[in-house]
Amino acid sequence: MKRPGSTPRVTVDHDRCELYGFCAADAPRLFELGQDGRLHFRKRLLGADDLDQAIAAARVCPAQAVVLRGDFDG
């Protein structure tokens, strides 16, 4: 749920995430798949330059595990 005036951020539902890596491929500034086999955030709070990658990652995730929160213009 969006709260008015909240900072845009990206989260991942790790219960849904199947580690396909599409989010890391489409949003390399935001995610990486670690050598430990887990998804790692490079950043969670999003700047204006990150919004396109965050939206792409949410759209491409087959498990619908990438969730955008906060206020977005896009």
PQR file of N, CA, C, O and H, with PARSE charges and radii, in Angstrom:
ATOM      1  N   MET A   1       0.844  -1.172   0.000 -0.4000 1.5000
ATOM      2  CA  MET A   1       0.000   0.000   0.000 -0.0000 2.0000
ATOM      3  C   MET A   1       0.890   1.236   0.000  0.5500 1.7000
ATOM      4  O   MET A   1       1.882   1.295   0.726 -0.5500 1.4000
ATOM      5  N   LYS A   2       0.531   2.215  -0.813 -0.4000 1.5000
ATOM      6  CA  LYS A   2       1.285   3.454  -0.878 -0.0000 2.0000
ATOM      7  C   LYS A   2       0.841   4.410   0.208  0.5500 1.7000
ATOM      8  O   LYS A   2      -0.348   4.545   0.497 -0.5500 1.4000
ATOM      9  H   LYS A   2      -0.276   2.167  -1.403  0.4000 1.0000
ATOM     10  N   ARG A   3       1.824   5.073   0.805 -0.4000 1.5000
ATOM     11  CA  ARG A   3       1.523   6.142   1.742 -0.0000 2.0000
ATOM     12  C   ARG A   3       1.871   7.449   1.065  0.5500 1.7000
ATOM     13  O   ARG A   3       2.947   7.563   0.478 -0.5500 1.4000
ATOM     14  H   ARG A   3       2.790   4.963   0.571  0.4000 1.0000
ATOM     15  N   PRO A   4       0.989   8.448   1.126 -0.5600 1.5000
ATOM     16  CA  PRO A   4       1.294   9.725   0.485  0.2800 2.0000
ATOM     17  C   PRO A   4       2.597  10.295   1.016  0.5500 1.7000
ATOM     18  O   PRO A   4       2.829  10.330   2.225 -0.5500 1.4000
ATOM     19  N   GLY A   5       3.445  10.740   0.097 -0.4000 1.5000
ATOM     20  CA  GLY A   5       4.694  11.365   0.475 -0.0000 2.0000
ATOM     21  C   GLY A   5       5.802  10.413   0.859  0.5500 1.7000
ATOM     22  O   GLY A   5       6.859  10.855   1.308 -0.5500 1.4000
ATOM     23  H   GLY A   5       3.257  10.712  -0.885  0.4000 1.0000
ATOM     24  N   SER A   6       5.594   9.113   0.695 -0.4000 1.5000
ATOM     25  CA  SER A   6       6.637   8.166   1.085 -0.0000 2.0000
ATOM     26  C   SER A   6       7.672   8.026  -0.035  0.5500 1.7000
ATOM     27  O   SER A   6       7.353   8.161  -1.216 -0.5500 1.4000
ATOM     28  H   SER A   6       4.735   8.753   0.330  0.4000 1.0000
ATOM     29  N   THR A   7       8.903   7.754   0.357 -0.4000 1.5000
ATOM     30  CA  THR A   7      10.014   7.627  -0.575 -0.0000 2.0000
ATOM     31  C   THR A   7       9.842   6.369  -1.418  0.5500 1.7000
ATOM     32  O   THR A   7       9.537   5.307  -0.876 -0.5500 1.4000
ATOM     33  H   THR A   7       9.162   7.644   1.317  0.4000 1.0000
ATOM     34  N   PRO A   8      10.031   6.469  -2.738 -0.5600 1.5000
ATOM     35  CA  PRO A   8       9.957   5.272  -3.571  0.2800 2.0000
ATOM     36  C   PRO A   8      11.027   4.264  -3.150  0.5500 1.7000
ATOM     37  O   PRO A   8      12.181   4.626  -2.921 -0.5500 1.4000
ATOM     38  N   ARG A   9      10.632   3.006  -3.052 -0.4000 1.5000
ATOM     39  CA  ARG A   9      11.577   1.952  -2.689 -0.0000 2.0000
ATOM     40  C   ARG A   9      11.129   0.638  -3.324  0.5500 1.7000
ATOM     41  O   ARG A   9       9.984   0.480  -3.748 -0.5500 1.4000
ATOM     42  H   ARG A   9       9.694   2.711  -3.238  0.4000 1.0000
ATOM     43  N   VAL A  10      12.054  -0.275  -3.370 -0.4000 1.5000
ATOM     44  CA  VAL A  10      11.777  -1.586  -3.939 -0.0000 2.0000
ATOM     45  C   VAL A  10      11.983  -2.624  -2.842  0.5500 1.7000
ATOM     46  O   VAL A  10      12.926  -2.533  -2.056 -0.5500 1.4000
ATOM     47  H   VAL A  10      12.984  -0.147  -3.025  0.4000 1.0000
ATOM     48  N   THR A  11      11.101  -3.600  -2.799 -0.4000 1.5000
ATOM     49  CA  THR A  11      11.234  -4.706  -1.867 -0.0000 2.0000
ATOM     50  C   THR A  11      11.052  -6.012  -2.635  0.5500 1.7000
ATOM     51  O   THR A  11      10.559  -6.024  -3.763 -0.5500 1.4000
ATOM     52  H   THR A  11      10.335  -3.673  -3.438  0.4000 1.0000
ATOM     53  N   VAL A  12      11.454  -7.089  -2.011 -0.4000 1.5000
ATOM     54  CA  VAL A  12      11.290  -8.412  -2.609 -0.0000 2.0000
ATOM     55  C   VAL A  12      10.640  -9.317  -1.580  0.5500 1.7000
ATOM     56  O   VAL A  12      11.069  -9.379  -0.428 -0.5500 1.4000
ATOM     57  H   VAL A  12      11.854  -7.078  -1.095  0.4000 1.0000
ATOM     58  N   ASP A  13       9.609 -10.013  -2.007 -0.4000 1.5000
ATOM     59  CA  ASP A  13       8.976 -11.023  -1.167 -0.0000 2.0000
ATOM     60  C   ASP A  13       9.812 -12.298  -1.316  0.5500 1.7000
ATOM     61  O   ASP A  13       9.669 -13.030  -2.295 -0.5500 1.4000
ATOM     62  H   ASP A  13       9.261  -9.963  -2.943  0.4000 1.0000
ATOM     63  N   HIS A  14      10.674 -12.552  -0.348 -0.4000 1.5000
ATOM     64  CA  HIS A  14      11.595 -13.686  -0.453 -0.0000 2.0000
ATOM     65  C   HIS A  14      10.884 -15.034  -0.372  0.5500 1.7000
ATOM     66  O   HIS A  14      11.461 -16.056  -0.746 -0.5500 1.4000
ATOM     67  H   HIS A  14      10.790 -11.957   0.447  0.4000 1.0000
ATOM     68  N   ASP A  15       9.653 -15.054   0.106 -0.4000 1.5000
ATOM     69  CA  ASP A  15       8.875 -16.295   0.087 -0.0000 2.0000
ATOM     70  C   ASP A  15       8.433 -16.642  -1.333  0.5500 1.7000
ATOM     71  O   ASP A  15       8.235 -17.813  -1.656 -0.5500 1.4000
ATOM     72  H   ASP A  15       9.184 -14.224   0.409  0.4000 1.0000
ATOM     73  N   ARG A  16       8.278 -15.622  -2.179 -0.4000 1.5000
ATOM     74  CA  ARG A  16       7.861 -15.843  -3.568 -0.0000 2.0000
ATOM     75  C   ARG A  16       9.045 -15.962  -4.518  0.5500 1.7000
ATOM     76  O   ARG A  16       8.952 -16.627  -5.549 -0.5500 1.4000
ATOM     77  H   ARG A  16       8.439 -14.671  -1.917  0.4000 1.0000
ATOM     78  N   CYS A  17      10.156 -15.321  -4.174 -0.4000 1.5000
ATOM     79  CA  CYS A  17      11.316 -15.244  -5.070 -0.0000 2.0000
ATOM     80  C   CYS A  17      11.868 -16.638  -5.353  0.5500 1.7000
ATOM     81  O   CYS A  17      12.128 -17.414  -4.433 -0.5500 1.4000
ATOM     82  H   CYS A  17      10.231 -14.780  -3.336  0.4000 1.0000
ATOM     83  N   GLU A  18      12.044 -16.942  -6.637 -0.4000 1.5000
ATOM     84  CA  GLU A  18      12.595 -18.232  -7.065 -0.0000 2.0000
ATOM     85  C   GLU A  18      14.016 -18.089  -7.610  0.5500 1.7000
ATOM     86  O   GLU A  18      14.571 -19.050  -8.143 -0.5500 1.4000
ATOM     87  H   GLU A  18      11.833 -16.312  -7.384  0.4000 1.0000
ATOM     88  N   LEU A  19      14.608 -16.902  -7.483 -0.4000 1.5000
ATOM     89  CA  LEU A  19      15.992 -16.632  -7.893 -0.0000 2.0000
ATOM     90  C   LEU A  19      16.230 -16.857  -9.381  0.5500 1.7000
ATOM     91  O   LEU A  19      17.279 -17.367  -9.774 -0.5500 1.4000
ATOM     92  H   LEU A  19      14.157 -16.122  -7.050  0.4000 1.0000
ATOM     93  N   TYR A  20      15.264 -16.480 -10.205 -0.4000 1.5000
ATOM     94  CA  TYR A  20      15.454 -16.571 -11.652 -0.0000 2.0000
ATOM     95  C   TYR A  20      16.520 -15.588 -12.133  0.5500 1.7000
ATOM     96  O   TYR A  20      17.224 -15.865 -13.104 -0.5500 1.4000
ATOM     97  H   TYR A  20      14.411 -16.066  -9.886  0.4000 1.0000
ATOM     98  N   GLY A  21      16.642 -14.445 -11.463 -0.4000 1.5000
ATOM     99  CA  GLY A  21      17.664 -13.466 -11.816 -0.0000 2.0000
ATOM    100  C   GLY A  21      17.253 -12.440 -12.845  0.5500 1.7000
ATOM    101  O   GLY A  21      18.068 -11.611 -13.251 -0.5500 1.4000
ATOM    102  H   GLY A  21      16.070 -14.220 -10.674  0.4000 1.0000
ATOM    103  N   PHE A  22      15.998 -12.478 -13.278 -0.4000 1.5000
ATOM    104  CA  PHE A  22      15.554 -11.493 -14.264 -0.0000 2.0000
ATOM    105  C   PHE A  22      15.620 -10.074 -13.707  0.5500 1.7000
ATOM    106  O   PHE A  22      15.924  -9.132 -14.439 -0.5500 1.4000
ATOM    107  H   PHE A  22      15.336 -13.151 -12.949  0.4000 1.0000
ATOM    108  N   CYS A  23      15.340  -9.919 -12.428 -0.4000 1.5000
ATOM    109  CA  CYS A  23      15.400  -8.590 -11.811 -0.0000 2.0000
ATOM    110  C   CYS A  23      16.828  -8.061 -11.843  0.5500 1.7000
ATOM    111  O   CYS A  23      17.045  -6.883 -12.126 -0.5500 1.4000
ATOM    112  H   CYS A  23      15.093 -10.684 -11.833  0.4000 1.0000
ATOM    113  N   ALA A  24      17.802  -8.916 -11.556 -0.4000 1.5000
ATOM    114  CA  ALA A  24      19.200  -8.492 -11.574 -0.0000 2.0000
ATOM    115  C   ALA A  24      19.655  -8.150 -12.992  0.5500 1.7000
ATOM    116  O   ALA A  24      20.478  -7.254 -13.181 -0.5500 1.4000
ATOM    117  H   ALA A  24      17.627  -9.873 -11.325  0.4000 1.0000
ATOM    118  N   ALA A  25      19.126  -8.859 -13.981 -0.4000 1.5000
ATOM    119  CA  ALA A  25      19.481  -8.570 -15.371 -0.0000 2.0000
ATOM    120  C   ALA A  25      18.875  -7.251 -15.835  0.5500 1.7000
ATOM    121  O   ALA A  25      19.536  -6.483 -16.533 -0.5500 1.4000
ATOM    122  H   ALA A  25      18.458  -9.587 -13.827  0.4000 1.0000
ATOM    123  N   ASP A  26      17.633  -6.979 -15.461 -0.4000 1.5000
ATOM    124  CA  ASP A  26      16.949  -5.761 -15.898 -0.0000 2.0000
ATOM    125  C   ASP A  26      17.229  -4.563 -15.002  0.5500 1.7000
ATOM    126  O   ASP A  26      17.029  -3.423 -15.421 -0.5500 1.4000
ATOM    127  H   ASP A  26      17.096  -7.604 -14.894  0.4000 1.0000
ATOM    128  N   ALA A  27      17.683  -4.800 -13.787 -0.4000 1.5000
ATOM    129  CA  ALA A  27      17.933  -3.704 -12.841 -0.0000 2.0000
ATOM    130  C   ALA A  27      19.257  -3.928 -12.104  0.5500 1.7000
ATOM    131  O   ALA A  27      19.262  -4.115 -10.887 -0.5500 1.4000
ATOM    132  H   ALA A  27      17.845  -5.726 -13.447  0.4000 1.0000
ATOM    133  N   PRO A  28      20.375  -3.911 -12.833 -0.5600 1.5000
ATOM    134  CA  PRO A  28      21.659  -4.203 -12.193  0.2800 2.0000
ATOM    135  C   PRO A  28      22.093  -3.160 -11.164  0.5500 1.7000
ATOM    136  O   PRO A  28      22.931  -3.455 -10.311 -0.5500 1.4000
ATOM    137  N   ARG A  29      21.543  -1.953 -11.226 -0.4000 1.5000
ATOM    138  CA  ARG A  29      21.863  -0.957 -10.189 -0.0000 2.0000
ATOM    139  C   ARG A  29      21.150  -1.268  -8.881  0.5500 1.7000
ATOM    140  O   ARG A  29      21.531  -0.758  -7.827 -0.5500 1.4000
ATOM    141  H   ARG A  29      20.862  -1.714 -11.919  0.4000 1.0000
ATOM    142  N   LEU A  30      20.113  -2.104  -8.943 -0.4000 1.5000
ATOM    143  CA  LEU A  30      19.291  -2.362  -7.765 -0.0000 2.0000
ATOM    144  C   LEU A  30      19.517  -3.737  -7.149  0.5500 1.7000
ATOM    145  O   LEU A  30      19.432  -3.887  -5.930 -0.5500 1.4000
ATOM    146  H   LEU A  30      19.802  -2.518  -9.799  0.4000 1.0000
ATOM    147  N   PHE A  31      19.804  -4.746  -7.978 -0.4000 1.5000
ATOM    148  CA  PHE A  31      19.896  -6.127  -7.504 -0.0000 2.0000
ATOM    149  C   PHE A  31      21.147  -6.814  -8.027  0.5500 1.7000
ATOM    150  O   PHE A  31      21.716  -6.429  -9.049 -0.5500 1.4000
ATOM    151  H   PHE A  31      19.873  -4.624  -8.968  0.4000 1.0000
ATOM    152  N   GLU A  32      21.555  -7.843  -7.295 -0.4000 1.5000
ATOM    153  CA  GLU A  32      22.562  -8.768  -7.796 -0.0000 2.0000
ATOM    154  C   GLU A  32      22.294 -10.137  -7.179  0.5500 1.7000
ATOM    155  O   GLU A  32      21.818 -10.246  -6.050 -0.5500 1.4000
ATOM    156  H   GLU A  32      21.093  -8.155  -6.465  0.4000 1.0000
ATOM    157  N   LEU A  33      22.608 -11.162  -7.937 -0.4000 1.5000
ATOM    158  CA  LEU A  33      22.562 -12.516  -7.394 -0.0000 2.0000
ATOM    159  C   LEU A  33      23.945 -12.805  -6.842  0.5500 1.7000
ATOM    160  O   LEU A  33      24.937 -12.779  -7.570 -0.5500 1.4000
ATOM    161  H   LEU A  33      22.995 -11.073  -8.855  0.4000 1.0000
ATOM    162  N   GLY A  34      23.999 -13.079  -5.556 -0.4000 1.5000
ATOM    163  CA  GLY A  34      25.278 -13.301  -4.893 -0.0000 2.0000
ATOM    164  C   GLY A  34      25.822 -14.686  -5.144  0.5500 1.7000
ATOM    165  O   GLY A  34      25.103 -15.586  -5.579 -0.5500 1.4000
ATOM    166  H   GLY A  34      23.193 -13.100  -4.965  0.4000 1.0000
ATOM    167  N   GLN A  35      27.100 -14.846  -4.865 -0.4000 1.5000
ATOM    168  CA  GLN A  35      27.733 -16.156  -4.999 -0.0000 2.0000
ATOM    169  C   GLN A  35      27.149 -17.151  -4.009  0.5500 1.7000
ATOM    170  O   GLN A  35      27.299 -18.362  -4.169 -0.5500 1.4000
ATOM    171  H   GLN A  35      27.684 -14.115  -4.512  0.4000 1.0000
ATOM    172  N   ASP A  36      26.482 -16.628  -2.981 -0.4000 1.5000
ATOM    173  CA  ASP A  36      25.829 -17.497  -2.003 -0.0000 2.0000
ATOM    174  C   ASP A  36      24.473 -17.994  -2.493  0.5500 1.7000
ATOM    175  O   ASP A  36      23.773 -18.710  -1.779 -0.5500 1.4000
ATOM    176  H   ASP A  36      26.361 -15.644  -2.852  0.4000 1.0000
ATOM    177  N   GLY A  37      24.098 -17.600  -3.746 -0.4000 1.5000
ATOM    178  CA  GLY A  37      22.843 -18.048  -4.317 -0.0000 2.0000
ATOM    179  C   GLY A  37      21.633 -17.262  -3.854  0.5500 1.7000
ATOM    180  O   GLY A  37      20.497 -17.668  -4.098 -0.5500 1.4000
ATOM    181  H   GLY A  37      24.668 -17.018  -4.327  0.4000 1.0000
ATOM    182  N   ARG A  38      21.866 -16.137  -3.188 -0.4000 1.5000
ATOM    183  CA  ARG A  38      20.761 -15.314  -2.694 -0.0000 2.0000
ATOM    184  C   ARG A  38      20.706 -13.999  -3.454  0.5500 1.7000
ATOM    185  O   ARG A  38      21.700 -13.544  -4.019 -0.5500 1.4000
ATOM    186  H   ARG A  38      22.789 -15.807  -2.990  0.4000 1.0000
ATOM    187  N   LEU A  39      19.537 -13.407  -3.454 -0.4000 1.5000
ATOM    188  CA  LEU A  39      19.348 -12.098  -4.064 -0.0000 2.0000
ATOM    189  C   LEU A  39      19.781 -11.027  -3.071  0.5500 1.7000
ATOM    190  O   LEU A  39      19.386 -11.049  -1.905 -0.5500 1.4000
ATOM    191  H   LEU A  39      18.729 -13.776  -2.995  0.4000 1.0000
ATOM    192  N   HIS A  40      20.593 -10.095  -3.542 -0.4000 1.5000
ATOM    193  CA  HIS A  40      21.073  -8.999  -2.703 -0.0000 2.0000
ATOM    194  C   HIS A  40      20.646  -7.670  -3.310  0.5500 1.7000
ATOM    195  O   HIS A  40      20.616  -7.503  -4.529 -0.5500 1.4000
ATOM    196  H   HIS A  40      20.914 -10.078  -4.489  0.4000 1.0000
ATOM    197  N   PHE A  41      20.322  -6.741  -2.441 -0.4000 1.5000
ATOM    198  CA  PHE A  41      20.000  -5.389  -2.883 -0.0000 2.0000
ATOM    199  C   PHE A  41      21.282  -4.584  -3.018  0.5500 1.7000
ATOM    200  O   PHE A  41      22.159  -4.649  -2.156 -0.5500 1.4000
ATOM    201  H   PHE A  41      20.346  -6.877  -1.451  0.4000 1.0000
ATOM    202  N   ARG A  42      21.385  -3.843  -4.077 -0.4000 1.5000
ATOM    203  CA  ARG A  42      22.435  -2.833  -4.180 -0.0000 2.0000
ATOM    204  C   ARG A  42      21.907  -1.539  -3.570  0.5500 1.7000
ATOM    205  O   ARG A  42      22.657  -0.790  -2.944 -0.5500 1.4000
ATOM    206  H   ARG A  42      20.673  -3.790  -4.777  0.4000 1.0000
ATOM    207  N   LYS A  43      20.620  -1.280  -3.754 -0.4000 1.5000
ATOM    208  CA  LYS A  43      19.949  -0.158  -3.099 -0.0000 2.0000
ATOM    209  C   LYS A  43      18.466  -0.457  -3.017  0.5500 1.7000
ATOM    210  O   LYS A  43      17.915  -1.145  -3.876 -0.5500 1.4000
ATOM    211  H   LYS A  43      20.011  -1.888  -4.263  0.4000 1.0000
ATOM    212  N   ARG A  44      17.825   0.058  -1.988 -0.4000 1.5000
ATOM    213  CA  ARG A  44      16.383  -0.129  -1.795 -0.0000 2.0000
ATOM    214  C   ARG A  44      15.621   1.168  -1.992  0.5500 1.7000
ATOM    215  O   ARG A  44      14.536   1.181  -2.573 -0.5500 1.4000
ATOM    216  H   ARG A  44      18.273   0.616  -1.290  0.4000 1.0000
ATOM    217  N   LEU A  45      16.200   2.265  -1.502 -0.4000 1.5000
ATOM    218  CA  LEU A  45      15.569   3.565  -1.707 -0.0000 2.0000
ATOM    219  C   LEU A  45      15.933   4.044  -3.099  0.5500 1.7000
ATOM    220  O   LEU A  45      17.100   4.015  -3.490 -0.5500 1.4000
ATOM    221  H   LEU A  45      17.081   2.254  -1.029  0.4000 1.0000
ATOM    222  N   LEU A  46      14.935   4.482  -3.840 -0.4000 1.5000
ATOM    223  CA  LEU A  46      15.121   4.769  -5.251 -0.0000 2.0000
ATOM    224  C   LEU A  46      15.216   6.259  -5.524  0.5500 1.7000
ATOM    225  O   LEU A  46      14.447   7.059  -4.992 -0.5500 1.4000
ATOM    226  H   LEU A  46      13.988   4.505  -3.521  0.4000 1.0000
ATOM    227  N   GLY A  47      16.171   6.611  -6.361 -0.4000 1.5000
ATOM    228  CA  GLY A  47      16.263   7.958  -6.892 -0.0000 2.0000
ATOM    229  C   GLY A  47      15.555   8.003  -8.234  0.5500 1.7000
ATOM    230  O   GLY A  47      15.110   6.975  -8.745 -0.5500 1.4000
ATOM    231  H   GLY A  47      16.796   5.962  -6.793  0.4000 1.0000
ATOM    232  N   ALA A  48      15.452   9.183  -8.798 -0.4000 1.5000
ATOM    233  CA  ALA A  48      14.764   9.354 -10.083 -0.0000 2.0000
ATOM    234  C   ALA A  48      15.401   8.494 -11.176  0.5500 1.7000
ATOM    235  O   ALA A  48      14.696   7.999 -12.056 -0.5500 1.4000
ATOM    236  H   ALA A  48      15.813  10.019  -8.383  0.4000 1.0000
ATOM    237  N   ASP A  49      16.716   8.309 -11.133 -0.4000 1.5000
ATOM    238  CA  ASP A  49      17.412   7.521 -12.148 -0.0000 2.0000
ATOM    239  C   ASP A  49      17.172   6.023 -12.006  0.5500 1.7000
ATOM    240  O   ASP A  49      17.489   5.261 -12.919 -0.5500 1.4000
ATOM    241  H   ASP A  49      17.289   8.711 -10.418  0.4000 1.0000
ATOM    242  N   ASP A  50      16.627   5.596 -10.895 -0.4000 1.5000
ATOM    243  CA  ASP A  50      16.412   4.170 -10.635 -0.0000 2.0000
ATOM    244  C   ASP A  50      15.007   3.691 -10.981  0.5500 1.7000
ATOM    245  O   ASP A  50      14.768   2.486 -11.063 -0.5500 1.4000
ATOM    246  H   ASP A  50      16.369   6.216 -10.153  0.4000 1.0000
ATOM    247  N   LEU A  51      14.089   4.607 -11.182 -0.4000 1.5000
ATOM    248  CA  LEU A  51      12.682   4.217 -11.325 -0.0000 2.0000
ATOM    249  C   LEU A  51      12.434   3.311 -12.521  0.5500 1.7000
ATOM    250  O   LEU A  51      11.686   2.340 -12.412 -0.5500 1.4000
ATOM    251  H   LEU A  51      14.283   5.585 -11.115  0.4000 1.0000
ATOM    252  N   ASP A  52      13.054   3.614 -13.668 -0.4000 1.5000
ATOM    253  CA  ASP A  52      12.838   2.770 -14.847 -0.0000 2.0000
ATOM    254  C   ASP A  52      13.293   1.336 -14.595  0.5500 1.7000
ATOM    255  O   ASP A  52      12.605   0.390 -14.977 -0.5500 1.4000
ATOM    256  H   ASP A  52      13.662   4.403 -13.757  0.4000 1.0000
ATOM    257  N   GLN A  53      14.451   1.172 -13.953 -0.4000 1.5000
ATOM    258  CA  GLN A  53      14.935  -0.178 -13.665 -0.0000 2.0000
ATOM    259  C   GLN A  53      14.038  -0.886 -12.658  0.5500 1.7000
ATOM    260  O   GLN A  53      13.786  -2.084 -12.786 -0.5500 1.4000
ATOM    261  H   GLN A  53      15.010   1.940 -13.642  0.4000 1.0000
ATOM    262  N   ALA A  54      13.559  -0.159 -11.666 -0.4000 1.5000
ATOM    263  CA  ALA A  54      12.686  -0.772 -10.659 -0.0000 2.0000
ATOM    264  C   ALA A  54      11.382  -1.255 -11.286  0.5500 1.7000
ATOM    265  O   ALA A  54      10.917  -2.357 -10.994 -0.5500 1.4000
ATOM    266  H   ALA A  54      13.764   0.814 -11.562  0.4000 1.0000
ATOM    267  N   ILE A  55      10.807  -0.441 -12.132 -0.4000 1.5000
ATOM    268  CA  ILE A  55       9.556  -0.815 -12.807 -0.0000 2.0000
ATOM    269  C   ILE A  55       9.792  -2.014 -13.719  0.5500 1.7000
ATOM    270  O   ILE A  55       8.975  -2.934 -13.756 -0.5500 1.4000
ATOM    271  H   ILE A  55      11.185   0.454 -12.370  0.4000 1.0000
ATOM    272  N   ALA A  56      10.905  -2.012 -14.457 -0.4000 1.5000
ATOM    273  CA  ALA A  56      11.227  -3.142 -15.338 -0.0000 2.0000
ATOM    274  C   ALA A  56      11.403  -4.426 -14.540  0.5500 1.7000
ATOM    275  O   ALA A  56      10.933  -5.486 -14.954 -0.5500 1.4000
ATOM    276  H   ALA A  56      11.569  -1.265 -14.427  0.4000 1.0000
ATOM    277  N   ALA A  57      12.076  -4.338 -13.401 -0.4000 1.5000
ATOM    278  CA  ALA A  57      12.292  -5.529 -12.570 -0.0000 2.0000
ATOM    279  C   ALA A  57      10.973  -6.089 -12.057  0.5500 1.7000
ATOM    280  O   ALA A  57      10.777  -7.304 -12.042 -0.5500 1.4000
ATOM    281  H   ALA A  57      12.458  -3.478 -13.064  0.4000 1.0000
ATOM    282  N   ALA A  58      10.079  -5.221 -11.642 -0.4000 1.5000
ATOM    283  CA  ALA A  58       8.777  -5.676 -11.151 -0.0000 2.0000
ATOM    284  C   ALA A  58       7.970  -6.331 -12.267  0.5500 1.7000
ATOM    285  O   ALA A  58       7.284  -7.327 -12.038 -0.5500 1.4000
ATOM    286  H   ALA A  58      10.238  -4.234 -11.654  0.4000 1.0000
ATOM    287  N   ARG A  59       8.051  -5.781 -13.456 -0.4000 1.5000
ATOM    288  CA  ARG A  59       7.285  -6.332 -14.584 -0.0000 2.0000
ATOM    289  C   ARG A  59       7.834  -7.669 -15.058  0.5500 1.7000
ATOM    290  O   ARG A  59       7.066  -8.542 -15.462 -0.5500 1.4000
ATOM    291  H   ARG A  59       8.608  -4.972 -13.641  0.4000 1.0000
ATOM    292  N   VAL A  60       9.153  -7.841 -15.015 -0.4000 1.5000
ATOM    293  CA  VAL A  60       9.769  -9.034 -15.585 -0.0000 2.0000
ATOM    294  C   VAL A  60       9.759 -10.227 -14.627  0.5500 1.7000
ATOM    295  O   VAL A  60       9.961 -11.359 -15.063 -0.5500 1.4000
ATOM    296  H   VAL A  60       9.777  -7.131 -14.687  0.4000 1.0000
ATOM    297  N   CYS A  61       9.534 -10.002 -13.360 -0.4000 1.5000
ATOM    298  CA  CYS A  61       9.612 -11.086 -12.377 -0.0000 2.0000
ATOM    299  C   CYS A  61       8.463 -12.085 -12.567  0.5500 1.7000
ATOM    300  O   CYS A  61       7.304 -11.724 -12.364 -0.5500 1.4000
ATOM    301  H   CYS A  61       9.369  -9.082 -13.005  0.4000 1.0000
ATOM    302  N   PRO A  62       8.764 -13.335 -12.954 -0.5600 1.5000
ATOM    303  CA  PRO A  62       7.695 -14.309 -13.171  0.2800 2.0000
ATOM    304  C   PRO A  62       6.994 -14.723 -11.878  0.5500 1.7000
ATOM    305  O   PRO A  62       5.851 -15.179 -11.912 -0.5500 1.4000
ATOM    306  N   ALA A  63       7.668 -14.568 -10.745 -0.4000 1.5000
ATOM    307  CA  ALA A  63       7.073 -14.923  -9.453 -0.0000 2.0000
ATOM    308  C   ALA A  63       6.344 -13.747  -8.812  0.5500 1.7000
ATOM    309  O   ALA A  63       5.742 -13.889  -7.748 -0.5500 1.4000
ATOM    310  H   ALA A  63       8.596 -14.198 -10.717  0.4000 1.0000
ATOM    311  N   GLN A  64       6.399 -12.593  -9.460 -0.4000 1.5000
ATOM    312  CA  GLN A  64       5.795 -11.361  -8.933 -0.0000 2.0000
ATOM    313  C   GLN A  64       6.280 -11.082  -7.512  0.5500 1.7000
ATOM    314  O   GLN A  64       5.508 -10.693  -6.636 -0.5500 1.4000
ATOM    315  H   GLN A  64       6.888 -12.478 -10.325  0.4000 1.0000
ATOM    316  N   ALA A  65       7.586 -11.294  -7.311 -0.4000 1.5000
ATOM    317  CA  ALA A  65       8.177 -11.100  -5.991 -0.0000 2.0000
ATOM    318  C   ALA A  65       8.713  -9.684  -5.781  0.5500 1.7000
ATOM    319  O   ALA A  65       8.886  -9.251  -4.641 -0.5500 1.4000
ATOM    320  H   ALA A  65       8.213 -11.611  -8.023  0.4000 1.0000
ATOM    321  N   VAL A  66       8.976  -8.960  -6.869 -0.4000 1.5000
ATOM    322  CA  VAL A  66       9.497  -7.594  -6.767 -0.0000 2.0000
ATOM    323  C   VAL A  66       8.320  -6.648  -6.589  0.5500 1.7000
ATOM    324  O   VAL A  66       7.401  -6.616  -7.407 -0.5500 1.4000
ATOM    325  H   VAL A  66       8.836  -9.311  -7.795  0.4000 1.0000
ATOM    326  N   VAL A  67       8.363  -5.881  -5.511 -0.4000 1.5000
ATOM    327  CA  VAL A  67       7.251  -4.995  -5.154 -0.0000 2.0000
ATOM    328  C   VAL A  67       7.774  -3.568  -5.041  0.5500 1.7000
ATOM    329  O   VAL A  67       8.786  -3.313  -4.389 -0.5500 1.4000
ATOM    330  H   VAL A  67       9.110  -5.907  -4.847  0.4000 1.0000
ATOM    331  N   LEU A  68       7.073  -2.649  -5.683 -0.4000 1.5000
ATOM    332  CA  LEU A  68       7.407  -1.231  -5.597 -0.0000 2.0000
ATOM    333  C   LEU A  68       6.509  -0.590  -4.558  0.5500 1.7000
ATOM    334  O   LEU A  68       5.302  -0.831  -4.527 -0.5500 1.4000
ATOM    335  H   LEU A  68       6.251  -2.857  -6.213  0.4000 1.0000
ATOM    336  N   ARG A  69       7.106   0.221  -3.715 -0.4000 1.5000
ATOM    337  CA  ARG A  69       6.359   0.890  -2.648 -0.0000 2.0000
ATOM    338  C   ARG A  69       6.693   2.374  -2.664  0.5500 1.7000
ATOM    339  O   ARG A  69       7.735   2.787  -3.173 -0.5500 1.4000
ATOM    340  H   ARG A  69       8.086   0.416  -3.741  0.4000 1.0000
ATOM    341  N   GLY A  70       5.797   3.162  -2.100 -0.4000 1.5000
ATOM    342  CA  GLY A  70       6.022   4.596  -2.025 -0.0000 2.0000
ATOM    343  C   GLY A  70       5.390   5.324  -3.193  0.5500 1.7000
ATOM    344  O   GLY A  70       4.597   4.756  -3.944 -0.5500 1.4000
ATOM    345  H   GLY A  70       4.951   2.827  -1.686  0.4000 1.0000
ATOM    346  N   ASP A  71       5.753   6.590  -3.335 -0.4000 1.5000
ATOM    347  CA  ASP A  71       5.188   7.431  -4.389 -0.0000 2.0000
ATOM    348  C   ASP A  71       6.030   7.352  -5.653  0.5500 1.7000
ATOM    349  O   ASP A  71       7.247   7.537  -5.616 -0.5500 1.4000
ATOM    350  H   ASP A  71       6.397   7.051  -2.725  0.4000 1.0000
ATOM    351  N   PHE A  72       5.368   7.074  -6.776 -0.4000 1.5000
ATOM    352  CA  PHE A  72       6.013   6.994  -8.081 -0.0000 2.0000
ATOM    353  C   PHE A  72       5.294   7.919  -9.037  0.5500 1.7000
ATOM    354  O   PHE A  72       4.073   8.067  -8.983 -0.5500 1.4000
ATOM    355  H   PHE A  72       4.380   6.924  -6.806  0.4000 1.0000
ATOM    356  N   ASP A  73       6.066   8.540  -9.915 -0.4000 1.5000
ATOM    357  CA  ASP A  73       5.464   9.329 -10.983 -0.0000 2.0000
ATOM    358  C   ASP A  73       5.228   8.467 -12.205  0.5500 1.7000
ATOM    359  O   ASP A  73       4.459   8.844 -13.089 -0.5500 1.4000
ATOM    360  H   ASP A  73       7.058   8.420  -9.959  0.4000 1.0000
ATOM    361  N   GLY A  74       5.898   7.281 -12.271 -0.4000 1.5000
ATOM    362  CA  GLY A  74       5.827   6.453 -13.460 -0.0000 2.0000
ATOM    363  C   GLY A  74       4.929   5.281 -13.317  0.5500 1.7000
ATOM    364  O   GLY A  74       4.782   4.498 -14.255 -0.5500 1.4000
ATOM    365  H   GLY A  74       6.523   6.975 -11.553  0.4000 1.0000
TER
END
